Amino acid sequence: MAEVLATMVVGPLVSMVKEKASSHLLDRYKVMEGMEEQHKLLKRKLPAVLDVITDAEEQAAKNREGAKAWLEELRTVAYKANDVLDEFKYKALRRKAKAEGHYKEFGMDVIKLFPSHNRFVFRHRMANKLRMILQEIDVLIAEMNTFRFEFKPQPPMSMKWRRTDPNMPDNYVNIASDSRAKEKKEIVDALLGRGQCGSHSPSYSRNGWDGQDHISAACLQGLRHSEALRGSDLVKEAKKNGYQMTGGSTMEMFKSAVSGKKYLLVLDDVWNREASKWDKLRSYLHHGAHGSSVLTTTCDEEIARFMGTIEAHKIKHLEQSYIEKIIEKEAFSVQAQKPDDQLLSMVGDVAKRCSGSPLAATALGSVLRTKNTVQEWEAVLNRSTICDDENGILPVLKLSYNCLPPHMRQCFAFCAMFPKDHEIDVEMLIRLWMANSLIPEQKRVCPEDIGKQICNELTQRSFFQEVQQDKFYRQITCKIHDLMHDVAQDSMGKECAAIDTKLSQSEDFPYSARHLFLSVDIEENVLNASIEKGSPAIQTLICDRSKIADVQKLSKYLRPVRALKTWQGRFLKPKYLHHLRYLDLSRSNIVALPEDITILYHLQTLNLSYCARLQQLPKAMKYMTALRHLYTHGCPKLTSMPPNLGHLTSLQTLTCFVLGTGSSCSNMEALKNMDLGGQLELRKLENATGADATAAKLWDKKRLEELTLRWSDDNDKEAHKEVLEGLRPHDGLKALRMYCCSSSGIPTWMLELQGMVELELEDCQNLKKLPALWQLPSLQFLHLSNLQNLHCLFSGGAPSKFQKLKMMSLKNMPNFEIWWDRNEVQGEEQILFPEVENLRIVLCKKLLALPKASVIKKSSGRDGVECRSPFPALKGMCLSGLDKFHRWEAVQGSLGEQTSLKTLLVEECKSLKSIAFGEQQDTTGLETSSSLIAAGSSSSSNEDESTVSTAVVLKPVSSSSASSNHCFFPCLEFLEIYDCGGLSGEVPSLEQLNVWSCESLESLPNGPHQVYSSLRVLSIIHCPGIKQLLSSLQQCLGHLEKKNLDPHLLQEQVELDSKPESMSDGASTSVVPKQSSSTGSNHCFFPCLQSLEIWSCGGLKTLKIGQCGSLVSVSGEVPSLEKLEIKWCDGLTEVANLPPSIKTLNIAYCGSLVSLSGEVPSLEELNVWSCPSLESLPNGPAHQAYSSLRVLSITQCPGIKQLPPSLQQRLDHLEEKTLDPHLLQGRIAALMSKLECFRLRSED
């Protein structure tokens, strides 16, 4: 579709070239000396070309081949002109840096690395390039006049409404009705229950509408932006429904039609963003009777915001079952006989490609209608795109795409370089847009802010989906719907490419791509072929977890590259990368950046995050004045920042500043004039003084959101306190983290941070008291760890409630005993933690109880019920290593009803006798209260306590109603039980149940089938008291995703036949030997088993075999097996026919095992431990065997004399490996220079 490609690429590209041609740097540093006339001509001709681009695009859209070819040629010339002007600008920046003394600071050895720029040679070379570009532009202008392109201004945004068909074929009515039944009910409830337009505007009414009392305006679409919401259409619909009207003008007639009458107006598929026109229509709608409503559908969140008066209802993607029905209706509608079973079985795969879109399902189904063989269906499924001219999806989706302004279209289409379903880092995406000059410049507006606006706009318009936000509601990742990805790919043509599968030959390489995403290794022969073919200049190269065979060689051919991500940073040659604006070397193994990297004067973004070996930055970084974003976090060996870093006044992101000592590094005063935003970590603060801290002026950095203050092990209390006071940030800071601060108190400014969302304090050994943290109204996340001297958690007055606190984590605080420094609570009915959803308390050995809560009266159908609940919104709780914790709160009582609790873990709480959750206040003590979980009671050193067994009751004990059907934990989803004596209750929402080492446990909750209706994962290990599973649990076994049971519990289920119930589709099954609690000996479930063969278990994915002493061989055919684990099988000699599907293979402690065989192209992880007799591993063709392997561990296996050739070839590509020393055979020296992680183990 050349018309979209031209509209997207050429217009903005030519505009960018025009802006660069007018740059003041070119004149200031006289880099175009001798070419002044050509420069003037270029600045004069580019606007003339821009004037007619809109008309050229419109003619190309009418399939005028000459116009298409003209636009393609214009795009090629624009790219050339962009590169030439970039060279001129680089020359200007180089002269500026040289005038400021850049080269004088280096010795001759470094200067030799710099590019040679003889002024006369440069002028001659660039004059020739500029002359050729002007000649090509002259040809284009001549053709432009021949084609008679006319001047047409480019509209900022198309307001054309989409024309859609409201009618639906009869055979889809039932599917549509069923698929949206729930959402229809929700919408109708809203119409009948809540107002839409306020007290004086049309509103939802509880009364119905009859045929004479409504307007059905479901077809109000297809209107141009100048005629949107035409009054004539409204009047026409009103007349259809019998409304009487008077008046002269159209809108006066409409006003008279609705005056005093109740109506429902439906505006379907609205795309017009002109709020003023909606306001004008609303002024007429106000005259309707109370109970009138307006129902609007749109794909644009901005329209929903200004048109709606209640929260918008978001329609979800259609469930796959309904997508399959649509496909079946379309694909098999013309067949006279019953559809082929094989084709029917493929419908599910087709449905997955549709991603919940009924439009795609209808279109693909119609394509498959004429395909009658499996091969034809597979051909459709194997297409890289499902949007094409054959099925008609693309033109429909382009209606949405064409509504975007030109600069937004090119930003979205750029995303075609990412693979489908790729999780895109939003911040990186904006930086890439900037590097490729896709974001238009605006005076006094940062391009980063414009980029965020574009992302928000694309999200609101549903181009970006599955947007993930962090705890501060910032967009961090997003995905693109497969269908919209097809639109972007179609728009970019061959300019964008993603390689995520290994190339079989050099011909598969996308030679014409300008923006390339690699997630596989590129071999040298493919690289050489690409270079020989003279592929167009790559502007964006993202190597995501991939390696290029010869990066040093490639550097010479990356001259035009604007954005580069690679972990092979030490091979780069900066003198070839003048145009580079984005460089991502994160997670690479570089120790230091080369000094000549400072000649990258265009560089805007430098990402060095998580470079674990990085020790220093280039000394002359002060000359990289275009640098805006420097990521240095996660570099533990970085010792200091380079001198004069304060010269980088354009810097907006500096994630980590390391304070060094001496004059050869920058101190915190360098931060003074930087307008930093996002996150900032200050490390080695023991090297700072109070004056340094004050000089940084953190309070003046209003865009700063997260501040981390980190000291090393140092115990100078007063110095730390002085520095801490000087580092006062602005009041709107969202997160504060402090580590290893030796100050005995909290800074005075902490309670001034009224916008703070997260607070973390760790290893502050001298801290004895916390301030009144409840006075921080925005605080949601509180993490306290390793505060050795903290006795009382909250002090500073009578405790009040935390308004927004959602998560509280308390870890390793050995002296923490009480929550408050006083007992009284403000307000008799005060709930201290009304919003806390997650509570984690670990290794607080002196803590006796949870905080006190006031009595709260409940009115949920049980009058007079009172309960204590300091955490009424609790969803997850972990209590671990609390030696003295023995009751729930500071006074005797129960925790109260936990209707929202989903996850509960209690372990190593040796003093806890029961976990009481009472529905009513009970003054007789914990023994009569209901209880939930306990751990470690039998391991207590106290003789009396060691005899106490802990009971778990999941239903409230009520003295007044013993037979109550009230469910006490209706939302509990995850439950772990350790060393427990009894368990009963009702848990209808329980999804995961793990019961381990509860030797006295005899019963599990029983009841109707619904008691385990939500269970997905079940684990019951070393529980000999449970003789058999109750009927309600047995009924669920066949539907579980994963189960791990004691062997004696599988007697009714485990059978080695075709698809037994215990090995149903998608299940993971383990057979673990039962342990005798009395003797401690191991009881083997198959004591005489010598051979194990498994056949036709199509759904089995995980198989674990352990302690089967007589087992000699394992074989069979399990086509779906992904994980195999065999341990402690001393008699096993052979494991044969490993299936190609296997991904993880763990073999350990099998002393007689000699051979492993099979094809393993999908194997990702191979671990073989303590198998001294093992001699052979699977082998096969080099390009197939072990091609997916990432992790390899072979230890204490002396029988393996050498690795198979196919495995040896894979060694350099592994993420992690652990090998016996004898397997290295002289490769140690070579490997050590390449490996990031390497461990040696001796055989003994």
DOZA-91338 format. One record per residue (C-alpha): residue in one letter; x, y, z. Coordinates in pm, whole numbers, plus 50000, padded with zeros to 5 digits. Layout:
N
aXYZ;...
This chain:
1244
m500005000050000;a502295027449874;e499875055249957;v500085048750329;l503835043850316;a504255076850133;t501935095550369;m503705081250670;v507345084750570;v507895111450305;g506035141650443;p507585142050791;l510965131650649;v511095161050409;s509965184450687;m512825171750906;v515355177850625;k514015213250582;e514515220350955;k518075206950947;a518925228050644;s517965258850845;s520055250051153;h521965279851294;l524985257751365;l525715254450993;d526115292150958;r527785298251292;y530675274251231;k530835280150853;v530845243250770;m529205250250432;e531845275150330;g532045276449949;m528605259849921;e526465289450025;e524545290849695;q523715253949701;h522615257950064;k520225286149971;l518825266049680;l518185236349906;k516355257650164;r514235272949887;k513295241049702;l512335219249995;p509265240250092;a508115238949729;v508185200949742;l506365200750074;d503575222049930;v502445194749691;i503065163149894;t499455161450016;d498145162249658;a500725136449550;e499615113449828;e495975116649730;q496795108349369;a498905078749476;a495935066649679;k493985065849353;n496555041049219;r498285066048995;e501535047548940;g503495078548842;a502615095549169;k503635064649366;a506995062449190;w507565099849244;l506945096549616;e509255066349641;e512055085649470;l511425116049687;r511775094449995;t515135080749873;v516465115649803;a515215128150140;y517185100750320;k520335110850129;a519825147450210;n519265139050575;d522605120750594;v524475149150421;l523025175950648;d523815153950949;e527465153450839;f527495191250816;k525995194051162;y528505169251303;k531305189951150;a529915220651326;l529725202751660;r533265189451614;r534605224351551;k532785236851858;a534305209452078;k537765214951933;a537535252052003;e536725243652363;g539875222352394;h538545187152338;y541555173752147;k544155190652368;e543285167952658;f544275136252473;g547635122052378;m548545113152022;d547585076552076;v543985087052129;i543935113651858;k544975087151604;l541625070451670;f539745101751568;p538575105951208;s540635127150975;h538855159250874;n540975178050627;r538995209950559;f539645210350183;v538965173250135;f535765176350337;r534575206350139;h535235189449804;r533525156849908;m530475173450061;a530065198049771;n529795168749531;k527185151649751;l525155183549786;r525305190449411;m524015155549331;i521125159649576;l520145192949422;q520185177249077;e517895149549193;i515555174849354;d515475194449027;v514365163048845;l511665157149107;i510415192949074;a510255189448696;e508235157448730;m506105174448994;n505135201248743;t504505175148475;f502135156348707;r500505189948790;f500505183949159;e498695212349332;f499295230549656;k497345215549943;p498135222550308;q498625192050526;p495785189750779;p496985183151134;m494485155251179;s491775138750978;m488365142251142;k486675119350896;w484265096251072;r484545059550997;r481775045550784;t480675012150929;d477714989750862;p475264986351156;n473484957050995;m474424921651094;p473834889350899;d471114867651051;n473474838451114;y475574859951346;v472784874251558;n472814845751809;i476604845551838;a476674883051893;s473884881252148;d475494853052348;s479034866752336;r478104900652476;a475284889952710;k477154899153027;e478344932652896;k474874940752761;k473454934753107;e476074957753263;i475314985353013;v471564981853057;d472014982953435;a473915015453391;l471175029453168;l468535020553423;g470485030053730;r472765060353699;g472735094953542;q474565102053217;c474545139753184;g473965154253530;s470915167553704;h469945191453426;s470935169453134;p469675137052982;s470305108753228;y469885071653267;s466425063753399;r465025033653582;n461975035353353;g461875017053022;w461315031552676;d458465023252443;g458425024452066;q456905059352051;d459305074352301;h462865070952176;i465235079851894;s467275051751743;a470275069551596;a472535039651555;c473535049751202;l474965084151278;q478385078251129;g480145083350801;l480015121150847;r482915143550749;h484475165251018;s482765196150879;e479355179950888;a479605157351192;l476425152851391;r474355169451120;g471025181751241;s469305168050931;d470265132551029;l468905137551379;v465645151751247;k465345123150999;e465675097451278;a463185116451494;k460595116351216;k461095078851170;n460135073351532;g457005094651519;y458225126551686;q456275158351612;m458355189551550;t458025226451468;g460425254751402;g462465268951117;s466065257051136;t467005220651147;m468275221351504;e465215240851620;m463095213051473;f465185187251662;k464845207651983;s461085208151952;a461065170651883;v462775161452209;s461365188852434;g459645173152732;k460065138052593;k462165109252720;y464555094952463;l467535072052411;l470035085452158;v472695060952036;l475805075351871;d477765046251733;d481505045651653;v482275082351722;w485695094851610;n485155132551603;r487245149451872;e485675183951837;a484235187852185;s482605220852089;k480255203251847;w479285178252113;d478635206952357;k476405223552098;l474355191752050;r474125186752425;s472575221152464;y469615208952256;l469455175352431;h468975192852767;h465355199652673;g464405162952697;a462495148352990;h464145133953300;g465285098553228;s466605105652878;s469985090652790;v472745092252532;l474735060552465;t478025064952276;t480445039052140;t484005048452048;c487525034552030;d488985067452155;e489365072352532;e489595110152490;i486145110952328;a484765089152607;r486205113452860;f484605145352729;m481315129752613;g480615108052917;t479405117753261;i479985083853421;e482925060053398;a483315045153051;h482555008153005;k485434991052825;i484434963052591;k486804933552621;h488144911952341;l485794884352236;e486384850952406;q488054824752189;s485044801552194;y482944827952016;i485754835851773;e485804798951684;k482044799151623;i482384828651384;i485194811351194;e483184779251167;k480144798451039;e482214815250769;a484614787350675;f482034759350649;s478944778950540;v478944766150179;q479814729750247;a476924706050188;q478374678150400;k479854676550749;p483134695750779;d486364675850784;d487434666951140;q491034677251074;l489944711650955;l487644715051254;s490564707451485;m492514736251327;v489844762151400;g491354768851744;d494734777751590;v493044801151346;a491154817451633;k494404824651818;r495654844851520;c492574866951545;s493494879851894;g489874883751998;s488824904251695;p485484894051536;l486464914351228;a489554892751180;a487554861051250;t484984869950986;a487624879150730;l489834848750788;g486824825850794;s485734838750455;v489244832750316;l489224796950447;r485804790550290;t487494781349961;k490294761350126;n489384724750157;t492634707850254;v494834707950561;q497754720650353;e495744750850234;w494714759350590;e498294756050711;a499434779450435;v497034805950566;l498124800050927;n501814802450839;r501524836950688;s503504863250877;t500554886950843;i496824881050836;c496094915650696;d496154915650318;d494104924850016;e492534890249999;n490584892150322;g489854929450336;i490914935550697;l493654960450616;p491484987450452;v489134987350752;l491924990851005;k493595017950798;l490585039950861;s491745042851221;y495365046751115;n494585074550870;c492925094951144;l496345100551300;p498345131951221;p501405125550999;h504055126551274;m502035102251487;r501565079051192;q505295076451136;c505925070551507;f503425042151518;a504595026651190;f508165026551325;c506965000351577;a506774975251291;m510454968051361;f509514949351679;p508334913151654;k504674905851705;d503594902952068;h506884919052174;e506744937952501;i507954972652404;d509794994052658;v507955027352630;e510885048552749;m513245031652502;l510695036352223;i510545073852283;r514345075652280;l514405056651948;w511845080551801;m514085109451905;a517175092751757;n515455089551421;s514055125151438;l510475112351423;i509275136351693;p508625171251555;e510445199651727;q508445225451922;k509855256152089;r510175253752467;v508775218152469;c510995188152535;p510815160852270;e510495135852557;d507255152352666;i505945151952309;g506895115052288;k504905107652605;q501915126152459;i502155104952143;c502285072952349;n499275083852553;e497395092752236;l498175059352072;t497085041652389;q493815060852406;r493145052252043;s493815015052113;f496895013051890;f498905003452198;q497414976552418;e498324957152732;v499944988352866;q501744980953193;q502145008353451;d504485009753746;k503425018554099;f503615055454005;y501185050653713;r503855056353450;q503635036553128;i506555012353124;t505694986352858;c503074980952591;k502204957252312;i500664961651969;h497664941151864;d498684916951588;l496244932951346;m497564968151408;h501114954551375;d500114943051027;v498974978450948;a502304992651065;q504234966350869;d502224973650556;s502875010750595;m506635006650634;g507014980450365;k510494965550377;e511984994050580;c511344976050910;a512264940050984;a512454917351289;i514524885551283;d513484862851569;t514274829051414;k517634816051298;l518314823250931;s518824792250722;q520724810550449;s521994845050365;e519134851050119;d516744853650416;f518444884850547;p516304916450499;y518814936450295;s516514965950237;a515684971850604;r516595005250758;h515274995851104;l516314960951214;f515504941151530;l517584909851594;s516844883951861;v518994856051710;d522694853551635;i523874864751290;e526574842951141;e529554856950952;n528494843550612;v525134861350640;l526864893550743;n529354891750455;a526584885350203;s524674915250336;i527714937850300;e528514925149951;k524984932149832;g525344968249942;s522184969050148;p520725003550228;a522075021650528;i520775007550857;q519485035451079;t518295014551376;l519894981851486;i518574965451802;c520414933451901;d518164919052166;r520004889752331;s521734883151997;k525314883151877;i526744894651545;a529724874351426;d532034903851353;v530844936551503;q534184953451434;k533764946451065;l530144957251074;s531034990851235;k532445003650906;y529094997350739;l527005013351014;r528005049150934;p524395061550898;v523145043351210;r521175065551449;a520295039851714;l522285009351820;k521774983652095;t524354956352146;w526174939052431;q529344936552219;g530384972052304;r534144967052315;f534264961051939;l532654993851836;k534595020351644;p533195054951729;k534975071751437;y532545054351201;l529425063651401;h529095101551362;h525305100351326;l524735079351639;r522145093651878;y521155063152080;l523655037652216;d522545009352446;l525374988052588;s523394976052888;r524364942453042;s527564941052839;n530934930052976;i532824962552912;v535244973953181;a535715009553053;l534415029452760;p537055041152511;e537985077752528;d537155083252162;i533505076552234;t533385113052341;i533535123551972;l529925111651934;y528675147451952;h525155138151835;l524665112052108;q521475118152308;t521075085252500;l523805063452652;n522575032652839;l525235015153050;s522854999853304;y523754966353461;c527274965553315;a528624945553609;r532284950653514;l532204987453426;q534745006453636;q535025041053483;l533515065253232;p535485085552975;k537225115853122;a536135139452844;m532385133252867;k531865170352928;y532115175552550;m529135152952478;t526815182652520;a523925166952325;l523655139352587;r520195139452747;h519925105152910;l522715086253089;y521795052953251;t524455040853496;h522465021253754;g523344985053827;c527104990953781;p528524980854122;k532194985454023;l531785021053897;t534015041554129;s533325077854035;m531945101853776;p534205119353523;p535335155353590;n533285185753488;l530145165553435;g528185197153514;h528865208953156;l526185184553039;t523355208853106;s521035190852862;l521105159753081;q517585150353191;t518235114753311;l521125103653531;t520125072153707;c523215067953929;f525825093054047;v528835077554223;l530825100354450;g534565095154431;t537475111854605;g540035135954466;s540025162554195;s539825138253901;c536105132453949;s532925152853983;n531245160154313;m527545166454369;e527855202954270;a527895190153911;l524175183053950;k523375219254030;n522335230753681;m520865197953557;d517105195453524;l517055158653617;g513895137653616;g512905101653668;q515155082753909;l518455093454070;e520675071954291;l523465088454489;r526085062554581;k529085063454817;l527645092555008;e530295087655275;n532565107055034;a530245137355045;t530025166655283;g527055186855392;a528185215155163;d528335191154865;a524815179054939;t523425214354960;a525205224354638;a523345197254443;k520075216954486;l517855186154480;w514925206954602;d515025225754273;k514645194754053;k510855193854020;r510855165453765;l512725141553994;e510445112654094;e512625086654270;l515605093454495;t517925066354632;l520535075454893;r523215049054953;w526155049055191;s528775021955222;d529645006555557;d530575037255757;n529585047456106;d530055085156117;k526615094456253;e527025132256248;a528475133655896;h525655112155764;k523075133855936;e524545165855787;v524605151355436;l521095137855478;e519725171855574;g521405187955272;l519805163555029;r516265176355079;p514285169554759;h511245188054632;d507925180954803;g506485161754508;l509015133154522;k507275099554473;a509835074954616;l512615077354874;r515035048954945;m517825049855202;y520515023455253;c523265020355516;c522715054755666;s524325057056011;s522245086556129;s520225078856440;g517235098256314;i515145105356009;p515715138155818;t513525167055928;w512175171655577;m510715136255538;l507205145155656;e507155174055406;l507065149055116;q503295149855080;g503395132954740;m505605103654846;v504185070054739;e507015046654843;l509425046955137;e512225021555184;l514735020755471;e517374993555480;d520504986855688;c520105018955888;q521675003356196;n521495033156430;l517915042756357;k515905040656677;k512695059056600;l510465065956301;p508375097356265;a504585098656235;l504515082555890;w500695082855887;q501025120155821;l502195111855465;p498825111855284;s500095095654960;l502185067555111;q501245033854958;f504365011954990;l506465008855307;h509584986755319;l511674984255635;s514594960055648;n517504952855880;l516824981156123;q518644965256414;n517854991056684;l514244998956602;h512084989556900;c508825007256817;l507545009556464;f505475041156483;s505935070056721;g505265106956734;g501805109356885;a498575090156913;p498355066856613;s496055076256331;k495135057056018;f497305053555709;q495055067355439;k496465049655130;l499015024155252;k498654992355042;m501794972455108;m503914969055423;s507074947955443;l509004944055769;k512134922355753;n514964913255987;m514274937256272;p515344916756579;n514404943256841;f511044952756695;e508494945156970;i505604969656957;w503774988356685;w502955020856867;d504645039757150;r501255044557316;n498135023357343;e495315047357265;v493955050156913;q492385082256783;g488695075756741;e486815046356885;e485955032356541;q489345039956385;i490775014556137;l494535019056137;f495325002455804;p492105004355600;e493774999555257;v496634975255331;e496394946155086;n499754929055138;l501544923855469;r504934907055503;i506684902755839;v509894882155839;l512544875856107;c511144899556367;k511914876056654;k510594897156943;l507244906756791;l504374893056997;a501284902756799;l499764923156519;p498654958856600;k495604965656810;a492364973356630;s489194989656751;v485954970256758;i484154974056428;k480454967856386;k479454947856081;s476134952155904;s476384925355637;g473174907255721;r474244896856071;d473044924056307;g475104930556613;v478214912556486;e481444928456601;c484974919956494;r488524932656518;s490274939456190;p493294962656164;f493664950555802;p490134948055656;a491354949255293;l494104923055335;k494644900755029;g498034885255102;m499934879055425;c503274862555502;l504484856955858;s507864839655886;g510514835256152;l508534852056433;d509784832556735;k507614849557000;f504564857156792;h501704839256972;r498514859156927;w496944881756669;e496754914956847;a497914933157156;v494744923057343;q493184888657346;g490944884957049;s490794874656688;l491874890756366;g488384893856232;e486694881955918;q489054882855618;t486694882155322;s489334895155079;l492304873255180;k493684853854883;t497194843154988;l498334832655334;l501714818755441;v502734813055803;e505964794655883;e508534792156162;c506224808556416;k507044784956701;s504984801556973;l501784803856771;k499284777856891;s496384787256666;i495644812756405;a492384827756516;f490034844456276;g486864848656474;e483594861956342;q482754874556689;q484804887856978;d485664859357211;t487124865457556;t487724828857638;g491054828157458;l492494815157136;e491574778757186;t487914784557102;s488594808256815;s488674796956457;s492184792556321;l493824790255985;i497474780455970;a500574774056181;a504134762356140;g506914747456342;s505004740556661;s506494705856699;s510034718956669;s509854741156975;s512454735457244;n509824739857516;e508524705957616;d504994717857689;e504684736757365;s506104708457159;t503094686957240;v500624712857117;s499284705956769;t498064734556559;a494584733556413;v493444750256095;v489764758756058;l488664776955748;k485144784155868;p484154806456160;v483224790556492;s480014806456604;s478424798456935;s475034808956813;s474944790956481;a476984759556452;s475504750556117;s476084784155952;n476774782955581;h478714815455585;c482014811955395;f484824827255599;f487484829955327;p485514833255002;c488454848354811;l491374827054937;e493394815654633;f496744803654775;l497294784055096;e500454767555230;i500364745255537;y503474733455722;d503504708656010;c499814711756096;g497404689256284;g493974696056135;l492334713755843;s488664720355769;g486404746655619;e485134759955286;v487404776455029;p485474780154702;s488014804254548;l491124784354644;e493384780554339;q496554766154492;l496854742754794;n500234731054925;v500344708255230;w503834696555333;s505204675855623;c501984675355824;e502404640555970;s499404642856203;l497034657655948;e494174633655879;s491534654055699;l491144681255439;p488094703355389;n485204683655242;g481794692755112;p480024696554779;h482044696754458;q482094734954472;v484454734554772;y487394730554528;s485764744754217;s488614769554151;l491574747054239;r494404746453981;v497464734054174;l497554707254446;s500574695154644;i500344670254934;i503794657555038;h504854636755339;c501394635955496;p500954599055594;g497894606355807;i495804614555499;k494764579555394;q492774589855088;l491454620654915;l487854629354984;s485324627254702;s485054664954653;l488814667054589;q489004635454378;q486454650154138;c488814679354068;l491994659453998;g491414655453627;h491084693053578;l494204704153767;e497094721053589;k499664706453828;k499644681454112;n502274666054334;l500914638854563;d502154612454800;p502104579054610;h499534562754836;l497044589854737;l497364580754369;q496234544354398;e492874552454245;q494294575553979;v497714564953847;e497514540053558;l500024536653276;d497574536952989;s496334561252723;k495714595352882;p494824585153238;e492844609553442;s495844619153651;m497754628553337;s495164649253158;d495964675452896;g498334701753015;a498864684853351;s502094680953539;t502354648553738;s504924638053995;v505264604154166;v507104608954496;p507864581254744;k506084582755073;q508204586255387;s507414567355700;s507134590555992;s507824564056246;t510994548556110;g512204575355878;s512794549755604;n511824555355245;h508864535955116;c509004531454738;f505714532054553;f507004508754276;p509494487354471;c509884460954198;l509484482953887;q512264474553639;s511084490553314;l508874520453251;e507294526652912;i504834554652850;w502774556152530;s500054578652384;c499924602952675;g499354632852451;g498754657752731;l501644648352962;k504094677452987;t506044670753308;l507254637053442;k509214632753765;i510594599053878;g512364595154210;q513744567254433;c512664538254212;g515604515854305;s514864486754069;l514064507653764;v516424498253478;s515134516753171;v512744544453074;s511384547452719;g508224553252524;e506514579752314;v505344611252487;p505104637552210;s504184666552438;l506674660252723;e508554692452808;k510204684453141;l511734651653264;e513334647553606;i514874615153733;k516624613154070;w517914585854301;c517224556654066;d520344535754134;g519384507053902;l518574528553599;t520944521853307;e519244538053009;v516894566452916;a515974562252549;n513944580652284;l513844614852446;p511104633352254;p511894664452043;s509524684652262;i511724681352572;k512834715252709;t514224706953053;l516114675253147;n517334669753503;i519134636953585;a520774632753927;y522164605554154;c521644576853912;g524824556653974;s524274529953706;l523014552453425;v525094546953108;s523194563052822;l520864591752733;s519534592052377;g517014610052159;e516574641551949;v516584673352157;p516274703951926;s514024721552181;l516164714152487;e516814746552678;e518244733553007;l520334702153066;n521464693353419;v523284660653489;w524674656053839;s526434626854015;c526014600553745;p529504584453751;s528714556853497;l527164579253233;e529124577252906;s526994592452631;l524674621952583;p522184628052301;n523854637651973;g522654647651633;p523164671951341;a525064703151451;h522384727051326;q519594708951516;a520834691751830;y521094715652125;s520164745251900;s517914759352177;l520184751452474;r520734780452718;v521884763853042;l524244734153078;s525444717353398;i527454684753404;t529134677553737;q530624646553896;c530214626053579;p533724611553513;g532364585953263;i531694613553006;k535144616852848;q534184644352604;l531104663352493;p529374654552165;p530474677251875;s526994692451844;l527144702452212;q530684715752192;q529684739351911;r526954753852131;l529174761852432;d530034797552331;h526364806552295;l525164795052638;e523954818952904;e525374797653186;k527374765653213;t528924744853489;l531234716853372;d533574691053518;p537154703353456;h538144673353241;l535474683052984;l537154716052902;q540224700552729;g542324731652690;r539394754952618;i539594772852953;a541724801952835;a539594808352529;l536304804852712;m537204826653009;s537584857052784;k534034853052654;l531974839852941;e529974862053173;c529344833953421;f531704804453468;r532184780253755;l534634751453802;r533944722054026;s536354694854123;e535254658854087;d535634652454457;
